[in-house]
Amino acid sequence: MTNLANDTTKLQTQLAHIYFELHPSLQKIIQLFSIIYAPIDKNSFVSCISKTGALDEKNKPWGTKTLIPI
């Protein structure tokens, strides 16, 4: 059991480190997906992220085309 706890803590630390190295625009996408518990299509997701005022890496509003590579 101790190994599982240590492994979990190590993984959480690694993921947090990776997350905080991401561009803030990508952090916003992760934040939004972390609270969406139902299947969602791209258009609905763009609608949600637009309402947050989040911008992409080029400081432009998110759109379906800018989400495709993400």
Sequence and secondary structure as in RCSB ss.txt:
>XXXX:A:sequence
MTNLANDTTKLQTQLAHIYFELHPSLQKIIQLFSIIYAPIDKNSFVSCISKTGALDEKNKPWGTKTLIPI
>XXXX:A:secstr
 HHHHHHHHHHHHHHHHHHHHS HHHHHHHHHHHH  S   HHHHHHHHHHHT B TTSSB  HHHHTT 
